[in-house]
Amino acid sequence: EKPIEKPTEGPIEAPTGEPTEEPTEEPIDKISRCPADMVTLLVQAVVLALFHDFFGIGTGNFHDTTVVSIVSTLIYVILILWGLHVGNTASLNALKFPEKLAKYTGRIFIIYYFVCFLHAIVLGPFFLVHGLRKWYWTSFVAMLFGSMPIEPFLYNAESFGRPHEIFVQLRNIFELFFSLYLYMVLGDDDESFRMLSIYHFWIFGYRILYMGPRQLMKSLQMPSNQMVGVLLVLYLVVFLVVRENLVLFAGTPPSTSNPVDDVAEESLLMHTGRIVYCLSWYMIFYVLYKIYSKEVAAADGLVKDKKDGYGSIV
């Protein structure tokens, strides 16, 4: 009898005799080199620059420029753009590789990233410069609604390690109580808005600008505890730079030359608008997370057809 030959290791040969490469999976968080990433970032930068210039956001301190403030502002802006690039890439990858994430996990992340971007870069600065304090906190609450369903993914120790998970948890607890404190004690005077501006460009600026350095440290396979040390130093440095007015567009007093400033925040229309805005974001994330829970349950075999005697667990 002819002996059975053992399969040889190496690439599998196609019928034509040419070797074929085994398919490889690209990680979902890998920085894509697709030109769409850079195009998206460029469009964002141009639109943001035009938006901020039109409404006078960040133009009040340009006459007090120094070499240090110019360099600090440039570094701050570069880190913000880097963070936006990482967020854009993760969102595009969630659309490009839907099979590597639960369908609604990718949607939750994309919408969460959008509402954070909206508060940190667009609406937050707009409401600050025009003295719309209640609308500012409305935007904050809407972002908070988005943070709740995304919490399990932010605390994933498998991505950045257990020390990073603890750091994120403690930072979020501190920022939540600090935000509640500022909401209760700050008023509508210029000094209150100055403090609120420092808070915004520190807390929410950091949430975007740290994404680039964190991704770089992950790609360099830096230990989690060292990564946390670098991120903590960055957290404190951003606070000091913003507090010392070294970021030119942070700490700008409210504008008095735009019709937006004449809007009465106490009117019935404004109250209704704030409620509808927050409720809309809450319902978006509520529906997405409910569908996501069903998706996970179905994948685990916990949801069966009613004819089999099982109903939906959600």
CYANA upper distance limits for C-alpha pairs under 8 A (distance plus 0.5 A):
 11 PRO  CA     19 PRO  CA      6.26
 11 PRO  CA     20 THR  CA      6.65
 11 PRO  CA     21 GLU  CA      6.62
 11 PRO  CA     22 GLU  CA      7.65
 12 ILE  CA     19 PRO  CA      6.17
 12 ILE  CA     20 THR  CA      6.22
 12 ILE  CA     21 GLU  CA      7.71
 12 ILE  CA     22 GLU  CA      8.20
 13 GLU  CA     17 GLY  CA      6.02
 13 GLU  CA     18 GLU  CA      6.04
 13 GLU  CA     19 PRO  CA      4.73
 13 GLU  CA     20 THR  CA      6.35
 14 ALA  CA     18 GLU  CA      5.97
 14 ALA  CA     19 PRO  CA      6.36
 14 ALA  CA     20 THR  CA      6.67
 26 GLU  CA     30 LYS  CA      7.64
 28 ILE  CA     90 ALA  CA      7.70
 28 ILE  CA     93 ASN  CA      6.55
 28 ILE  CA     94 ALA  CA      7.46
 28 ILE  CA     97 PHE  CA      7.60
 28 ILE  CA    100 LYS  CA      7.31
 29 ASP  CA     90 ALA  CA      6.45
 29 ASP  CA     93 ASN  CA      7.93
 30 LYS  CA     90 ALA  CA      8.40
 31 ILE  CA     86 VAL  CA      7.60
 31 ILE  CA     89 THR  CA      6.80
 31 ILE  CA     90 ALA  CA      8.14
 32 SER  CA     37 ASP  CA      7.97
 32 SER  CA     89 THR  CA      6.79
 32 SER  CA     93 ASN  CA      8.07
 33 ARG  CA     37 ASP  CA      7.84
 34 CYS  CA     38 MET  CA      8.24
 35 PRO  CA     39 VAL  CA      6.73
 36 ALA  CA     40 THR  CA      6.45
 37 ASP  CA     41 LEU  CA      6.76
 37 ASP  CA     85 HIS  CA      7.30
 37 ASP  CA     88 ASN  CA      6.99
 37 ASP  CA     89 THR  CA      6.44
 37 ASP  CA     92 LEU  CA      8.20
 38 MET  CA     42 LEU  CA      6.52
 38 MET  CA     85 HIS  CA      7.91
 39 VAL  CA     43 VAL  CA      6.67
 40 THR  CA     44 GLN  CA      6.66
 40 THR  CA     88 ASN  CA      7.90
 41 LEU  CA     45 ALA  CA      6.64
 41 LEU  CA     81 LEU  CA      7.90
 41 LEU  CA     84 LEU  CA      7.51
 41 LEU  CA     85 HIS  CA      6.56
 41 LEU  CA     88 ASN  CA      7.97
 42 LEU  CA     46 VAL  CA      6.75
 43 VAL  CA     47 VAL  CA      6.59
 44 GLN  CA     48 LEU  CA      6.47
 45 ALA  CA     49 ALA  CA      6.58
 45 ALA  CA     81 LEU  CA      8.20
 46 VAL  CA     50 LEU  CA      6.74
 47 VAL  CA     51 PHE  CA      6.51
 48 LEU  CA     52 HIS  CA      6.49
 48 LEU  CA    121 ILE  CA      8.41
 48 LEU  CA    122 VAL  CA      7.97
 49 ALA  CA     53 ASP  CA      6.53
 50 LEU  CA     54 PHE  CA      6.49
 51 PHE  CA     55 PHE  CA      6.91
 52 HIS  CA     56 GLY  CA      6.38
 52 HIS  CA     57 ILE  CA      5.29
 52 HIS  CA     58 GLY  CA      7.66
 52 HIS  CA    126 PHE  CA      8.37
 53 ASP  CA     57 ILE  CA      6.71
 53 ASP  CA     58 GLY  CA      8.42
 53 ASP  CA     59 THR  CA      8.03
 55 PHE  CA    126 PHE  CA      7.93
 55 PHE  CA    258 ASN  CA      8.40
 56 GLY  CA     60 GLY  CA      8.27
 56 GLY  CA    129 VAL  CA      8.31
 56 GLY  CA    255 SER  CA      8.10
 57 ILE  CA    125 PRO  CA      7.22
 57 ILE  CA    126 PHE  CA      7.14
 57 ILE  CA    129 VAL  CA      6.64
 57 ILE  CA    249 PHE  CA      7.44
 57 ILE  CA    252 THR  CA      8.28
 58 GLY  CA    248 LEU  CA      7.10
 58 GLY  CA    249 PHE  CA      4.04
 58 GLY  CA    250 ALA  CA      6.95
 58 GLY  CA    252 THR  CA      6.59
 59 THR  CA    248 LEU  CA      8.21
 59 THR  CA    249 PHE  CA      6.82
 59 THR  CA    252 THR  CA      8.10
 60 GLY  CA    249 PHE  CA      7.85
 60 GLY  CA    252 THR  CA      6.15
 60 GLY  CA    253 PRO  CA      7.86
 61 ASN  CA     65 THR  CA      7.68
 61 ASN  CA    248 LEU  CA      6.11
 61 ASN  CA    249 PHE  CA      7.23
 61 ASN  CA    252 THR  CA      7.02
 62 PHE  CA    248 LEU  CA      6.78
 62 PHE  CA    249 PHE  CA      8.49
 65 THR  CA     69 SER  CA      6.55
 65 THR  CA     70 ILE  CA      7.02
 65 THR  CA    248 LEU  CA      7.94
 66 THR  CA     70 ILE  CA      6.61
 67 VAL  CA     71 VAL  CA      6.70
 68 VAL  CA     72 SER  CA      6.51
 68 VAL  CA    246 LEU  CA      7.57
 69 SER  CA     73 THR  CA      6.44
 69 SER  CA    245 ASN  CA      8.19
 69 SER  CA    246 LEU  CA      4.85
 69 SER  CA    247 VAL  CA      6.53
 69 SER  CA    248 LEU  CA      7.18
 70 ILE  CA     74 LEU  CA      6.67
 70 ILE  CA    246 LEU  CA      8.12
 70 ILE  CA    247 VAL  CA      8.13
 70 ILE  CA    248 LEU  CA      7.96
 71 VAL  CA     75 ILE  CA      6.74
 72 SER  CA     76 TYR  CA      6.62
 72 SER  CA    241 VAL  CA      7.93
 72 SER  CA    246 LEU  CA      6.56
 72 SER  CA    247 VAL  CA      6.62
 73 THR  CA     77 VAL  CA      6.59
 73 THR  CA    246 LEU  CA      7.24
 73 THR  CA    247 VAL  CA      5.17
 73 THR  CA    248 LEU  CA      6.70
 74 LEU  CA     78 ILE  CA      6.56
 75 ILE  CA     79 LEU  CA      6.65
 76 TYR  CA     80 ILE  CA      6.71
 76 TYR  CA    209 LEU  CA      7.98
 76 TYR  CA    247 VAL  CA      7.88
 77 VAL  CA     81 LEU  CA      6.68
 78 ILE  CA     82 TRP  CA      6.58
 79 LEU  CA     83 GLY  CA      6.58
 79 LEU  CA    208 ILE  CA      8.47
 79 LEU  CA    209 LEU  CA      5.20
 79 LEU  CA    210 TYR  CA      7.72
 79 LEU  CA    212 GLY  CA      7.36
 80 ILE  CA     84 LEU  CA      6.68
 80 ILE  CA    205 GLY  CA      7.75
 80 ILE  CA    208 ILE  CA      6.38
 80 ILE  CA    209 LEU  CA      4.83
 81 LEU  CA     85 HIS  CA      6.63
 81 LEU  CA    209 LEU  CA      7.92
 82 TRP  CA     86 VAL  CA      6.90
 82 TRP  CA    209 LEU  CA      7.29
 82 TRP  CA    211 MET  CA      8.00
 82 TRP  CA    212 GLY  CA      5.77
 83 GLY  CA     87 GLY  CA      6.72
 83 GLY  CA    208 ILE  CA      5.55
 83 GLY  CA    209 LEU  CA      5.34
 83 GLY  CA    210 TYR  CA      7.00
 83 GLY  CA    211 MET  CA      5.27
 83 GLY  CA    212 GLY  CA      5.26
 84 LEU  CA     88 ASN  CA      6.41
 84 LEU  CA    208 ILE  CA      7.14
 84 LEU  CA    209 LEU  CA      8.25
 85 HIS  CA     89 THR  CA      6.54
 85 HIS  CA    212 GLY  CA      8.39
 86 VAL  CA     90 ALA  CA      6.72
 86 VAL  CA    211 MET  CA      7.11
 86 VAL  CA    212 GLY  CA      6.71
 86 VAL  CA    215 GLN  CA      8.25
 87 GLY  CA     91 SER  CA      6.71
 87 GLY  CA    113 TYR  CA      7.55
 87 GLY  CA    211 MET  CA      8.22
 88 ASN  CA     92 LEU  CA      6.60
 89 THR  CA     93 ASN  CA      6.47
 90 ALA  CA     94 ALA  CA      6.63
 91 SER  CA     95 LEU  CA      7.04
 91 SER  CA    106 GLY  CA      7.94
 91 SER  CA    109 PHE  CA      7.82
 91 SER  CA    110 ILE  CA      5.92
 92 LEU  CA     96 LYS  CA      6.46
 93 ASN  CA     97 PHE  CA      6.15
 93 ASN  CA     98 PRO  CA      8.37
 94 ALA  CA     98 PRO  CA      6.12
 94 ALA  CA    101 LEU  CA      7.69
 94 ALA  CA    106 GLY  CA      5.68
 94 ALA  CA    107 ARG  CA      8.32
 94 ALA  CA    110 ILE  CA      8.39
 95 LEU  CA    106 GLY  CA      7.72
 97 PHE  CA    101 LEU  CA      8.06
 98 PRO  CA    102 ALA  CA      7.70
 98 PRO  CA    103 LYS  CA      6.67
 98 PRO  CA    106 GLY  CA      7.77
 99 GLU  CA    103 LYS  CA      7.97
101 LEU  CA    105 THR  CA      6.83
101 LEU  CA    106 GLY  CA      6.86
102 ALA  CA    106 GLY  CA      7.26
102 ALA  CA    292 TYR  CA      8.18
102 ALA  CA    295 GLU  CA      7.97
102 ALA  CA    296 VAL  CA      8.14
103 LYS  CA    107 ARG  CA      7.45
103 LYS  CA    292 TYR  CA      8.22
104 TYR  CA    108 ILE  CA      6.50
104 TYR  CA    288 LEU  CA      7.08
104 TYR  CA    289 TYR  CA      8.12
104 TYR  CA    291 ILE  CA      7.68
104 TYR  CA    292 TYR  CA      5.80
104 TYR  CA    295 GLU  CA      8.37
105 THR  CA    109 PHE  CA      6.76
105 THR  CA    292 TYR  CA      7.17
106 GLY  CA    110 ILE  CA      6.67
107 ARG  CA    111 ILE  CA      6.69
107 ARG  CA    288 LEU  CA      8.23
108 ILE  CA    112 TYR  CA      6.45
108 ILE  CA    149 PRO  CA      8.33
108 ILE  CA    150 ILE  CA      7.55
108 ILE  CA    285 PHE  CA      7.65
108 ILE  CA    288 LEU  CA      7.05
108 ILE  CA    289 TYR  CA      7.87
109 PHE  CA    113 TYR  CA      6.47
109 PHE  CA    150 ILE  CA      7.40
110 ILE  CA    114 PHE  CA      6.70
111 ILE  CA    115 VAL  CA      6.72
111 ILE  CA    146 GLY  CA      8.47
112 TYR  CA    116 CYS  CA      6.70
112 TYR  CA    143 MET  CA      8.18
112 TYR  CA    146 GLY  CA      5.91
112 TYR  CA    147 SER  CA      7.47
112 TYR  CA    150 ILE  CA      7.87
113 TYR  CA    117 PHE  CA      6.55
114 PHE  CA    118 LEU  CA      6.51
115 VAL  CA    119 HIS  CA      6.75
115 VAL  CA    142 ALA  CA      8.16
115 VAL  CA    143 MET  CA      6.32
115 VAL  CA    146 GLY  CA      7.72
116 CYS  CA    120 ALA  CA      6.49
116 CYS  CA    143 MET  CA      6.36
117 PHE  CA    121 ILE  CA      6.16
117 PHE  CA    122 VAL  CA      7.67
117 PHE  CA    208 ILE  CA      8.49
118 LEU  CA    122 VAL  CA      5.55
118 LEU  CA    123 LEU  CA      6.32
118 LEU  CA    124 GLY  CA      8.11
119 HIS  CA    123 LEU  CA      5.52
119 HIS  CA    124 GLY  CA      5.39
119 HIS  CA    139 SER  CA      6.50
119 HIS  CA    140 PHE  CA      7.24
119 HIS  CA    143 MET  CA      7.48
120 ALA  CA    124 GLY  CA      6.07
120 ALA  CA    125 PRO  CA      7.80
120 ALA  CA    200 HIS  CA      7.90
120 ALA  CA    201 PHE  CA      8.26
120 ALA  CA    204 PHE  CA      5.88
120 ALA  CA    205 GLY  CA      6.88
121 ILE  CA    125 PRO  CA      7.04
121 ILE  CA    205 GLY  CA      8.41
122 VAL  CA    126 PHE  CA      6.80
123 LEU  CA    127 PHE  CA      6.51
123 LEU  CA    136 TYR  CA      7.95
123 LEU  CA    139 SER  CA      7.64
124 GLY  CA    128 LEU  CA      6.70
124 GLY  CA    136 TYR  CA      6.34
124 GLY  CA    139 SER  CA      7.56
124 GLY  CA    200 HIS  CA      7.97
125 PRO  CA    129 VAL  CA      6.62
125 PRO  CA    197 SER  CA      8.38
126 PHE  CA    130 HIS  CA      6.89
127 PHE  CA    131 GLY  CA      6.49
127 PHE  CA    132 LEU  CA      5.37
127 PHE  CA    133 ARG  CA      7.18
127 PHE  CA    135 TRP  CA      7.03
127 PHE  CA    136 TYR  CA      5.95
128 LEU  CA    132 LEU  CA      6.70
128 LEU  CA    133 ARG  CA      7.25
128 LEU  CA    136 TYR  CA      7.36
128 LEU  CA    193 PHE  CA      7.33
128 LEU  CA    196 LEU  CA      8.29
128 LEU  CA    197 SER  CA      7.25
128 LEU  CA    254 PRO  CA      7.00
129 VAL  CA    252 THR  CA      7.25
129 VAL  CA    253 PRO  CA      6.85
129 VAL  CA    254 PRO  CA      4.70
129 VAL  CA    255 SER  CA      6.07
130 HIS  CA    254 PRO  CA      5.56
130 HIS  CA    255 SER  CA      5.86
130 HIS  CA    256 THR  CA      7.90
130 HIS  CA    258 ASN  CA      8.33
130 HIS  CA    260 VAL  CA      7.26
130 HIS  CA    261 ASP  CA      5.99
131 GLY  CA    188 ASP  CA      7.65
131 GLY  CA    193 PHE  CA      7.82
131 GLY  CA    254 PRO  CA      5.85
131 GLY  CA    255 SER  CA      7.98
131 GLY  CA    261 ASP  CA      7.33
132 LEU  CA    136 TYR  CA      6.71
132 LEU  CA    261 ASP  CA      8.14
132 LEU  CA    265 GLU  CA      7.71
133 ARG  CA    137 TRP  CA      6.99
133 ARG  CA    188 ASP  CA      7.47
134 LYS  CA    138 THR  CA      6.66
134 LYS  CA    265 GLU  CA      7.68
135 TRP  CA    139 SER  CA      6.78
135 TRP  CA    265 GLU  CA      8.34
135 TRP  CA    274 ARG  CA      7.31
136 TYR  CA    140 PHE  CA      6.89
137 TRP  CA    141 VAL  CA      6.64
137 TRP  CA    183 TYR  CA      8.14
138 THR  CA    142 ALA  CA      6.79
138 THR  CA    274 ARG  CA      6.61
138 THR  CA    277 TYR  CA      8.28
138 THR  CA    278 CYS  CA      7.17
139 SER  CA    143 MET  CA      6.86
139 SER  CA    278 CYS  CA      8.07
140 PHE  CA    144 LEU  CA      6.69
141 VAL  CA    145 PHE  CA      6.79
141 VAL  CA    278 CYS  CA      7.30
142 ALA  CA    146 GLY  CA      7.13
142 ALA  CA    277 TYR  CA      7.96
142 ALA  CA    278 CYS  CA      5.50
142 ALA  CA    281 TRP  CA      6.44
142 ALA  CA    282 TYR  CA      7.52
143 MET  CA    147 SER  CA      6.84
144 LEU  CA    148 MET  CA      7.12
145 PHE  CA    149 PRO  CA      8.24
145 PHE  CA    281 TRP  CA      7.47
145 PHE  CA    282 TYR  CA      6.13
145 PHE  CA    285 PHE  CA      7.82
146 GLY  CA    150 ILE  CA      7.36
146 GLY  CA    281 TRP  CA      7.82
146 GLY  CA    282 TYR  CA      7.79
146 GLY  CA    285 PHE  CA      6.74
147 SER  CA    151 GLU  CA      6.57
149 PRO  CA    285 PHE  CA      7.49
149 PRO  CA    286 TYR  CA      8.42
149 PRO  CA    289 TYR  CA      6.82
150 ILE  CA    154 LEU  CA      6.93
151 GLU  CA    155 TYR  CA      6.79
152 PRO  CA    156 ASN  CA      6.95
154 LEU  CA    165 GLU  CA      8.30
154 LEU  CA    168 VAL  CA      8.35
155 TYR  CA    165 GLU  CA      5.64
155 TYR  CA    168 VAL  CA      7.62
155 TYR  CA    169 GLN  CA      7.81
156 ASN  CA    160 PHE  CA      8.01
156 ASN  CA    161 GLY  CA      8.43
156 ASN  CA    165 GLU  CA      7.20
157 ALA  CA    161 GLY  CA      5.05
157 ALA  CA    162 ARG  CA      5.39
157 ALA  CA    164 HIS  CA      7.74
157 ALA  CA    165 GLU  CA      6.01
158 GLU  CA    162 ARG  CA      8.14
160 PHE  CA    164 HIS  CA      6.46
160 PHE  CA    165 GLU  CA      7.81
160 PHE  CA    218 LYS  CA      7.62
160 PHE  CA    224 SER  CA      6.65
161 GLY  CA    165 GLU  CA      6.96
161 GLY  CA    223 PRO  CA      8.49
161 GLY  CA    224 SER  CA      5.75
162 ARG  CA    166 ILE  CA      6.84
162 ARG  CA    224 SER  CA      7.70
163 PRO  CA    167 PHE  CA      6.68
163 PRO  CA    224 SER  CA      6.40
163 PRO  CA    225 ASN  CA      6.11
163 PRO  CA    228 VAL  CA      7.30
164 HIS  CA    168 VAL  CA      6.67
164 HIS  CA    224 SER  CA      6.61
164 HIS  CA    225 ASN  CA      7.60
164 HIS  CA    227 MET  CA      7.97
164 HIS  CA    228 VAL  CA      6.21
165 GLU  CA    169 GLN  CA      6.81
166 ILE  CA    170 LEU  CA      6.69
167 PHE  CA    171 ARG  CA      6.49
167 PHE  CA    228 VAL  CA      7.44
168 VAL  CA    172 ASN  CA      6.54
169 GLN  CA    173 ILE  CA      6.80
170 LEU  CA    174 PHE  CA      6.68
171 ARG  CA    175 GLU  CA      6.57
172 ASN  CA    176 LEU  CA      6.51
173 ILE  CA    177 PHE  CA      6.90
174 PHE  CA    178 PHE  CA      6.51
175 GLU  CA    179 SER  CA      6.42
175 GLU  CA    203 ILE  CA      8.02
176 LEU  CA    180 LEU  CA      6.84
177 PHE  CA    181 TYR  CA      6.66
178 PHE  CA    182 LEU  CA      6.78
179 SER  CA    183 TYR  CA      6.62
180 LEU  CA    184 MET  CA      6.88
181 TYR  CA    185 VAL  CA      6.82
182 LEU  CA    186 LEU  CA      6.07
182 LEU  CA    196 LEU  CA      8.12
186 LEU  CA    192 SER  CA      5.79
186 LEU  CA    193 PHE  CA      8.34
186 LEU  CA    196 LEU  CA      8.34
187 GLY  CA    192 SER  CA      6.22
187 GLY  CA    193 PHE  CA      8.29
188 ASP  CA    192 SER  CA      6.78
188 ASP  CA    193 PHE  CA      7.28
189 ASP  CA    193 PHE  CA      6.99
190 ASP  CA    194 ARG  CA      6.59
190 ASP  CA    253 PRO  CA      6.70
190 ASP  CA    254 PRO  CA      7.59
191 GLU  CA    195 MET  CA      6.83
192 SER  CA    196 LEU  CA      6.59
193 PHE  CA    197 SER  CA      6.41
193 PHE  CA    251 GLY  CA      8.35
193 PHE  CA    253 PRO  CA      7.32
193 PHE  CA    254 PRO  CA      7.86
194 ARG  CA    198 ILE  CA      6.88
194 ARG  CA    251 GLY  CA      5.66
194 ARG  CA    252 THR  CA      7.46
194 ARG  CA    253 PRO  CA      6.85
195 MET  CA    199 TYR  CA      6.71
195 MET  CA    251 GLY  CA      8.04
196 LEU  CA    200 HIS  CA      6.61
197 SER  CA    201 PHE  CA      6.66
197 SER  CA    250 ALA  CA      6.70
197 SER  CA    251 GLY  CA      5.59
197 SER  CA    252 THR  CA      7.95
198 ILE  CA    202 TRP  CA      6.46
198 ILE  CA    239 PHE  CA      8.24
198 ILE  CA    242 VAL  CA      6.42
198 ILE  CA    243 ARG  CA      6.46
198 ILE  CA    250 ALA  CA      7.11
198 ILE  CA    251 GLY  CA      6.40
199 TYR  CA    203 ILE  CA      6.33
199 TYR  CA    204 PHE  CA      8.43
200 HIS  CA    204 PHE  CA      5.97
200 HIS  CA    205 GLY  CA      7.35
201 PHE  CA    205 GLY  CA      5.19
201 PHE  CA    206 TYR  CA      7.87
201 PHE  CA    242 VAL  CA      7.45
201 PHE  CA    250 ALA  CA      6.83
202 TRP  CA    206 TYR  CA      6.27
202 TRP  CA    238 VAL  CA      6.48
202 TRP  CA    239 PHE  CA      5.81
202 TRP  CA    242 VAL  CA      6.97
203 ILE  CA    207 ARG  CA      7.03
204 PHE  CA    208 ILE  CA      7.38
205 GLY  CA    209 LEU  CA      6.64
206 TYR  CA    210 TYR  CA      6.19
206 TYR  CA    235 TYR  CA      7.29
206 TYR  CA    238 VAL  CA      7.62
207 ARG  CA    211 MET  CA      7.71
209 LEU  CA    213 PRO  CA      8.40
210 TYR  CA    214 ARG  CA      6.60
210 TYR  CA    231 LEU  CA      7.68
210 TYR  CA    234 LEU  CA      8.20
211 MET  CA    215 GLN  CA      6.59
212 GLY  CA    216 LEU  CA      6.77
213 PRO  CA    217 MET  CA      6.66
214 ARG  CA    218 LYS  CA      6.69
214 ARG  CA    227 MET  CA      7.76
214 ARG  CA    231 LEU  CA      8.01
215 GLN  CA    219 SER  CA      6.72
216 LEU  CA    220 LEU  CA      6.77
217 MET  CA    221 GLN  CA      6.76
217 MET  CA    222 MET  CA      5.95
217 MET  CA    227 MET  CA      7.16
218 LYS  CA    222 MET  CA      6.45
222 MET  CA    226 GLN  CA      7.20
222 MET  CA    227 MET  CA      6.83
223 PRO  CA    227 MET  CA      6.75
224 SER  CA    228 VAL  CA      6.70
225 ASN  CA    229 GLY  CA      6.86
226 GLN  CA    230 VAL  CA      6.92
227 MET  CA    231 LEU  CA      6.72
228 VAL  CA    232 LEU  CA      6.47
229 GLY  CA    233 VAL  CA      6.79
230 VAL  CA    234 LEU  CA      6.70
231 LEU  CA    235 TYR  CA      6.56
232 LEU  CA    236 LEU  CA      6.88
233 VAL  CA    237 VAL  CA      6.59
234 LEU  CA    238 VAL  CA      6.56
235 TYR  CA    239 PHE  CA      7.04
236 LEU  CA    240 LEU  CA      6.85
237 VAL  CA    241 VAL  CA      6.56
238 VAL  CA    242 VAL  CA      6.61
239 PHE  CA    243 ARG  CA      6.45
240 LEU  CA    244 GLU  CA      6.55
241 VAL  CA    245 ASN  CA      7.01
241 VAL  CA    246 LEU  CA      5.87
241 VAL  CA    247 VAL  CA      7.22
242 VAL  CA    246 LEU  CA      6.37
242 VAL  CA    247 VAL  CA      6.22
242 VAL  CA    250 ALA  CA      7.13
242 VAL  CA    251 GLY  CA      8.21
245 ASN  CA    250 ALA  CA      7.35
245 ASN  CA    251 GLY  CA      7.13
255 SER  CA    261 ASP  CA      8.03
256 THR  CA    261 ASP  CA      7.06
257 SER  CA    261 ASP  CA      8.20
258 ASN  CA    262 ASP  CA      8.39
259 PRO  CA    263 VAL  CA      7.96
264 ALA  CA    270 MET  CA      7.94
265 GLU  CA    270 MET  CA      6.02
265 GLU  CA    271 HIS  CA      7.77
266 GLU  CA    270 MET  CA      6.96
266 GLU  CA    271 HIS  CA      7.16
267 SER  CA    271 HIS  CA      6.87
268 LEU  CA    272 THR  CA      6.60
269 LEU  CA    273 GLY  CA      6.54
270 MET  CA    274 ARG  CA      6.69
271 HIS  CA    275 ILE  CA      6.85
272 THR  CA    276 VAL  CA      6.61
273 GLY  CA    277 TYR  CA      6.52
274 ARG  CA    278 CYS  CA      6.80
275 ILE  CA    279 LEU  CA      6.49
276 VAL  CA    280 SER  CA      6.39
277 TYR  CA    281 TRP  CA      7.10
278 CYS  CA    282 TYR  CA      6.67
279 LEU  CA    283 MET  CA      6.62
280 SER  CA    284 ILE  CA      6.77
281 TRP  CA    285 PHE  CA      6.86
282 TYR  CA    286 TYR  CA      6.46
283 MET  CA    287 VAL  CA      6.50
284 ILE  CA    288 LEU  CA      6.78
285 PHE  CA    289 TYR  CA      6.43
286 TYR  CA    290 LYS  CA      6.57
287 VAL  CA    291 ILE  CA      6.73
288 LEU  CA    292 TYR  CA      6.56
289 TYR  CA    293 SER  CA      6.60
290 LYS  CA    294 LYS  CA      7.01
290 LYS  CA    314 VAL  CA      7.70
291 ILE  CA    295 GLU  CA      6.68
292 TYR  CA    296 VAL  CA      6.74
293 SER  CA    297 ALA  CA      6.63
293 SER  CA    314 VAL  CA      7.68
294 LYS  CA    298 ALA  CA      6.48
294 LYS  CA    303 VAL  CA      8.10
294 LYS  CA    312 SER  CA      8.17
294 LYS  CA    313 ILE  CA      8.10
294 LYS  CA    314 VAL  CA      6.96
295 GLU  CA    299 ALA  CA      6.69
296 VAL  CA    300 ASP  CA      6.80
297 ALA  CA    301 GLY  CA      6.79
297 ALA  CA    302 LEU  CA      5.64
297 ALA  CA    303 VAL  CA      6.40
297 ALA  CA    313 ILE  CA      8.37
298 ALA  CA    302 LEU  CA      6.14
298 ALA  CA    303 VAL  CA      5.43
298 ALA  CA    304 LYS  CA      8.00
302 LEU  CA    313 ILE  CA      8.22
303 VAL  CA    310 TYR  CA      7.32
303 VAL  CA    311 GLY  CA      7.17
303 VAL  CA    312 SER  CA      6.15
303 VAL  CA    313 ILE  CA      7.19
304 LYS  CA    308 ASP  CA      7.10
304 LYS  CA    309 GLY  CA      8.18
304 LYS  CA    310 TYR  CA      5.80
304 LYS  CA    311 GLY  CA      6.96
304 LYS  CA    312 SER  CA      7.83
305 ASP  CA    309 GLY  CA      7.67
305 ASP  CA    310 TYR  CA      6.58
305 ASP  CA    311 GLY  CA      7.17
306 LYS  CA    310 TYR  CA      5.47
306 LYS  CA    311 GLY  CA      5.70
